[in-house]
């Protein structure tokens, strides 16, 4: 194992004998023709969903119609009360723009997505995987995307999660090596500089606007003095997108093809929350009594809940007691009343045979997308993550690789 100073891993875990922090396949994993076509389709549909939702949120934030209180409540639920006026102004100003230029999808075994990650923390690790398979920085698809995004301007990367400091520093170094103008804004002074013209990887909006430098950055964006990725809207910050596809008040905004991107997904707002699957209607109370395989997950943007599968529960697991299922649903209902919504989604219980693993694995394919200046959706790269456990994320026991 390398010296700890050389480790690229997430700070909280380290796979044995790997300075990456996870295991890697010896060779990239080959996808079928249909899977490759599905990845392209997912990029196109996801970008459309993001843009439509951003417009809808901008319009509802600009109005005070009582019938739209529900969407304003959940979009502002993670925002401190004293900063909600600013948050509304920012979301209105985003208008009909794409809210993010870089995003990633979590594609399950049946070709549907669990959620969108905007932009997702895995971009640096994907570039490191490219190195693992012999692709130098000069030929890296990740580096090329950042070069095209910068268009000759200097990018400033706001490092807001110290756990990723090693991988981000490595990616910034590789971008610089390939001629991309980019710097890592680690200090308050670097983040607050008037010389910053393009800020990438900003903190989530609830955290951004609680700091003086963050609010100044937002003010500069409103004055068109700085470009941001993500734009300052809650649309790409939450797991609400999938539920909006099925919500009775927003269902009409999306096509059936867009809705088919994910399993039926619903906000949990009461014990009689309806769940429709294969033309059968369940209410959540009866569904958990019958051990329906449902995933309940926090959808908002509170820091300690939003990532790492920290607030994701499989309500269909047989060894979970009924009282515990009810407890989680009770939490979700109570949170919804204060604007912190949870969503429920069918569990996709599909495994896949992968190289170098003796038994079928739970798998997520993670296509990375870049929205070009022309609006074209580019599939930058694709990775695979697998685990024995149903909760697939980049833990130290996970296996990761590139796909081709």
C-alpha positions in Angstrom: 0.0 0.0 0.0 1.2 3.5 -0.8 2.1 6.0 1.9 -1.0 7.8 3.2 0.1 11.0 1.6 -0.2 9.3 -1.8 -3.6 7.8 -1.2 -6.4 9.1 -3.6 -9.1 7.4 -1.6 -12.2 9.0 0.0 -10.9 9.9 3.5 -13.3 7.6 5.4 -12.3 4.3 3.9 -9.5 2.4 2.2 -9.7 -0.9 0.4 -6.8 -3.2 1.3 -3.8 -2.9 -0.9 -5.3 -0.1 -3.0 -4.5 3.5 -2.7 -7.6 4.3 -4.7 -9.9 3.4 -1.8 -11.8 0.7 -3.8 -11.2 -2.4 -5.9 -10.9 -2.2 -9.7 -11.5 -4.7 -12.4 -8.5 -5.8 -14.4 -10.0 -4.7 -17.6 -12.9 -2.4 -18.6 -16.3 -4.0 -18.6 -18.0 -4.4 -21.9 -21.6 -3.3 -22.3 -24.1 -4.6 -24.9 -25.2 -2.6 -27.9 -28.6 -2.0 -26.2 -27.0 -0.8 -23.0 -24.8 1.6 -24.9 -27.9 3.0 -26.7 -29.7 3.2 -23.4 -27.0 5.4 -21.9 -27.3 7.9 -24.8 -31.1 7.9 -24.3 -30.7 8.5 -20.6 -28.5 11.5 -21.2 -31.0 13.1 -23.6 -34.0 12.4 -21.4 -32.3 13.5 -18.2 -31.2 16.9 -19.7 -34.8 17.5 -20.8 -36.2 16.6 -17.4 -33.7 18.9 -15.7 -34.5 21.8 -18.0 -38.3 21.4 -17.8 -38.1 21.2 -14.0 -35.9 24.3 -13.7 -38.5 26.3 -15.7 -41.3 25.0 -13.6 -39.5 25.8 -10.4 -38.5 29.3 -11.6 -42.1 30.1 -12.5 -43.6 28.8 -9.3 -41.0 30.7 -7.2 -41.9 33.9 -9.1 -45.6 33.5 -8.1 -47.5 33.3 -4.8 -50.3 31.0 -6.0 -51.5 28.9 -3.0 -51.8 25.8 -5.2 -48.0 25.9 -5.7 -47.1 26.1 -2.0 -46.2 22.4 -1.9 -43.4 22.7 -4.5 -42.1 26.0 -2.9 -42.1 24.3 0.5 -39.9 21.3 -0.6 -37.6 23.4 -2.7 -37.0 25.8 0.2 -37.1 23.2 3.0 -33.4 22.7 3.3 -32.7 26.5 3.1 -32.3 28.4 6.4 -35.4 30.5 6.8 -33.4 33.8 6.9 -32.0 33.1 3.4 -35.2 31.8 1.6 -35.9 35.2 0.0 -32.5 35.1 -1.7 -32.9 31.5 -2.6 -36.2 32.3 -4.3 -34.7 35.2 -6.3 -31.8 33.0 -7.4 -34.2 30.2 -8.6 -36.3 32.7 -10.5 -33.2 34.1 -12.2 -32.0 30.7 -13.4 -35.1 30.7 -15.7 -35.0 28.3 -18.6 -31.3 27.6 -18.5 -29.8 24.1 -18.0 -29.2 24.1 -14.3 -26.0 22.1 -14.6 -23.5 21.3 -17.4 -22.1 18.2 -15.8 -24.3 15.4 -14.4 -24.3 11.7 -13.8 -27.0 9.1 -13.7 -27.3 6.0 -11.4 -28.6 3.3 -13.8 -29.9 0.1 -12.2 -29.9 -3.4 -13.5 -33.2 -3.0 -15.4 -31.9 0.1 -17.4 -33.9 2.6 -15.3 -32.3 5.2 -13.0 -32.5 5.5 -9.3 -31.6 9.2 -9.4 -29.5 11.9 -11.1 -26.2 13.1 -9.5 -25.6 16.7 -10.3 -22.7 16.8 -10.9 -21.8 13.9 -8.6 -18.6 13.4 -6.8 -17.3 10.6 -9.0 -15.8 12.6 -11.9 -12.3 12.8 -10.3 -12.4 9.0 -9.6 -13.4 8.3 -13.2 -10.3 10.2 -14.4 -8.2 8.1 -12.0 -9.9 5.0 -13.4 -8.8 6.1 -16.9 -5.2 6.3 -15.7 -5.7 2.8 -14.1 -6.5 1.5 -17.6 -3.6 3.4 -19.3 -5.4 6.5 -20.5 -3.1 9.6 -19.9 -4.4 13.0 -19.0 -3.9 14.3 -22.5 -6.4 11.7 -23.8 -8.8 11.7 -20.8 -12.5 12.1 -21.7 -13.0 13.8 -18.3 -10.2 16.3 -18.8 -11.4 17.0 -22.3 -14.9 17.8 -21.0 -13.5 20.4 -18.6 -11.3 21.9 -21.3 -14.3 22.3 -23.6 -16.4 23.7 -20.7 -13.7 26.3 -19.8 -13.5 27.5 -23.5 -10.2 29.2 -22.6 -11.3 30.7 -19.3 -9.9 29.8 -15.9 -12.0 27.4 -13.8 -12.0 27.7 -10.1 -13.0 24.5 -8.3 -14.6 25.2 -4.9 -13.6 22.2 -2.7 -16.5 22.0 -0.3 -16.2 18.4 0.8 -12.8 17.7 2.4 -13.3 14.0 2.1 -12.7 14.3 -1.7 -9.6 16.5 -1.4 -7.1 13.8 -2.6 -9.1 12.9 -5.7 -10.0 16.5 -6.6 -6.4 17.7 -6.2 -5.3 14.8 -8.5 -7.9 15.7 -11.1 -7.0 19.4 -11.0 -3.3 18.5 -11.4 -4.1 16.3 -14.4 -6.2 19.0 -16.0 -3.4 21.5 -15.6 -0.9 19.0 -17.0 -3.1 18.8 -20.1 -3.3 22.5 -20.5 -6.6 23.3 -18.9 -6.7 26.5 -17.0 -8.0 25.5 -13.6 -7.2 26.1 -9.9 -8.4 24.7 -6.6 -10.1 27.3 -4.5 -9.4 25.9 -1.0 -9.3 29.1 1.1 -12.0 31.8 1.7 -9.8 34.3 0.0 -9.4 32.2 -3.2 -13.2 31.6 -3.3 -14.0 35.2 -2.7 -11.7 36.7 -5.3 -13.0 39.1 -7.9 -10.7 37.3 -10.3 -12.9 34.2 -10.2 -14.8 34.2 -13.5 -16.0 30.6 -13.6 -16.8 28.7 -10.4 -17.2 25.0 -10.7 -18.3 22.5 -8.1 -19.8 25.0 -5.8 -21.3 23.9 -2.4 -24.9 22.9 -2.3 -27.2 26.0 -2.2 -28.3 25.7 1.4 -24.6 25.8 2.5 -23.5 28.3 -0.1 -25.9 31.1 1.0 -25.2 30.7 4.7 -21.6 32.1 4.2 -20.7 35.7 3.4 -18.5 34.6 0.5 -21.2 32.4 -0.8 -23.8 35.2 -0.8 -21.3 37.5 -2.5 -20.7 34.9 -5.1 -24.5 34.6 -5.7 -24.7 38.4 -6.0 -21.9 38.4 -8.5 -23.8 35.7 -10.5 -27.0 37.8 -10.4 -25.0 40.7 -11.8 -23.6 38.4 -14.6 -20.0 38.8 -13.3 -19.3 35.1 -12.8 -20.5 31.8 -14.3 -21.5 29.0 -12.0 -21.9 25.3 -12.4 -24.3 24.3 -10.8 -26.5 27.3 -11.3 -28.1 28.4 -8.0 -31.3 26.4 -8.0 -32.4 23.5 -5.9 -33.5 21.5 -8.9 -30.3 19.5 -9.3 -29.6 19.4 -5.6 -32.3 17.0 -4.5 -33.8 13.6 -5.3 -37.2 15.1 -6.1 -36.9 14.9 -9.9 -38.0 11.3 -10.1 -41.1 12.0 -7.9 -42.1 15.1 -10.0 -42.3 12.8 -13.0 -45.2 11.0 -11.3 -46.8 13.7 -9.2 -50.4 14.6 -10.2 -49.6 18.3 -10.3 -46.5 18.0 -12.5 -47.1 14.7 -14.4 -48.2 16.7 -17.4 -44.9 18.5 -17.8 -43.1 15.3 -18.9 -43.5 12.7 -21.7 -44.1 9.0 -21.1 -40.6 8.4 -22.5 -39.2 10.7 -19.9 -41.3 9.1 -17.1 -39.9 5.7 -18.2 -36.4 6.8 -17.2 -37.1 5.6 -13.6 -39.4 3.3 -11.5 -42.6 4.9 -10.2 -41.5 7.3 -7.5 -43.6 9.2 -5.0 -43.3 11.8 -2.2 -44.2 10.3 1.1 -46.7 12.8 2.5 -49.1 10.6 4.5 -49.8 7.0 5.5 -52.2 6.8 2.6 -49.5 7.8 0.0 -50.4 5.9 -3.1 -47.9 3.8 -5.0 -48.8 2.6 -8.4 -47.0 -0.4 -9.9 -48.1 -2.5 -12.9 -51.5 -0.9 -12.8 -52.0 -1.9 -9.1 -52.5 0.8 -6.5 -51.0 0.3 -3.0 -51.0 2.7 -0.1 -47.7 2.8 1.7 -49.2 1.5 5.0 -50.5 -1.7 3.4 -47.4 -2.0 1.2 -45.0 -2.2 4.2 -47.4 -4.6 6.0 -47.1 -6.9 2.9 -43.3 -6.5 2.8 -43.4 -4.8 -0.6 -39.8 -4.2 -1.8 -39.7 -0.4 -1.5 -36.8 1.9 -1.2 -37.4 4.9 1.1 -34.9 7.7 0.9 -34.4 11.3 2.0 -34.8 13.6 -0.9 -33.6 17.0 0.4 -30.3 18.7 0.8 -29.3 18.5 4.4 -25.6 17.8 4.4 -25.4 14.7 6.6 -28.4 13.0 5.0 -28.1 13.7 1.3 -25.2 11.6 0.3 -23.4 8.2 0.8 -26.7 6.3 1.1 -26.9 7.6 4.7 -30.7 7.9 4.7 -31.7 5.1 2.3 -33.8 2.2 3.6 -35.0 -1.0 2.0 -38.5 -1.5 3.6 -38.9 -4.9 2.0 -36.0 -6.6 3.9 -37.5 -9.4 5.9 -35.3 -8.9 8.9 -36.5 -5.4 9.4 -39.1 -5.3 12.1 -42.5 -3.8 11.3 -42.1 -1.1 14.0 -38.9 0.0 12.4 -40.6 0.3 9.0 -43.3 2.4 10.6 -40.7 4.6 12.3 -39.0 5.5 9.0 -42.3 6.3 7.3 -43.3 8.4 10.3 -40.1 10.4 10.0 -40.7 10.9 6.3 -44.3 12.1 6.9 -43.2 14.5 9.6 -40.3 15.9 7.5 -42.7 16.5 4.5 -44.8 18.8 6.7 -41.7 21.0 7.2 -40.5 20.9 3.6 -37.9 18.1 3.9 -39.5 15.5 1.6 -38.6 11.8 1.4 -39.4 9.7 -1.7 -40.4 6.1 -2.1 -39.4 4.0 -5.1 -39.7 0.3 -6.1 -36.6 -1.7 -5.3 -35.1 -3.1 -8.5 -33.9 -6.5 -7.3 -31.6 -7.4 -10.3 -28.1 -8.6 -10.2 -25.5 -9.0 -12.9 -22.6 -11.4 -13.6 -19.4 -9.3 -13.7 -15.8 -10.3 -14.4 -13.6 -11.4 -11.5 -16.6 -11.9 -9.1 -17.8 -15.4 -8.4 -21.4 -14.5 -7.7 -23.9 -12.1 -9.4 -23.6 -8.6 -8.0 -25.9 -5.6 -7.5 -24.7 -3.1 -10.0 -25.0 0.6 -10.9 -23.9 1.8 -14.3 -22.9 5.5 -14.0 -22.8 7.4 -17.3 -21.3 10.8 -17.0 -22.7 13.6 -19.2 -21.6 17.0 -20.4 -24.0 19.6 -21.9 -22.0 21.3 -24.6 -22.4 25.0 -25.5 -24.6 24.0 -28.4 -26.9 22.1 -26.1 -25.8 18.7 -27.4 -25.6 16.0 -24.7 -22.2 14.3 -24.6 -21.7 10.9 -23.0 -18.3 11.6 -21.5 -17.6 8.2 -19.9 -19.3 5.4 -18.1 -18.4 3.5 -15.0 -19.7 0.4 -13.2 -19.9 0.0 -9.5 -20.9 -3.3 -7.9 -21.3 -4.8 -4.4 -22.7 -7.9 -2.8 -25.1 -5.7 -0.9 -28.2 -4.0 -2.4 -26.9 -0.6 -1.3 -24.5 0.1 -4.2 -22.1 2.9 -3.6 -18.3 3.5 -3.5 -17.5 1.8 -0.2 -14.1 0.3 0.4 -15.6 -3.1 -0.4 -16.9 -1.9 -3.8 -15.5 -2.8 -7.2 -15.3 -0.1 -9.8 -14.3 0.0 -13.4 -14.8 1.8 -16.7 -17.3 0.5 -19.3 -16.9 0.4 -23.0 
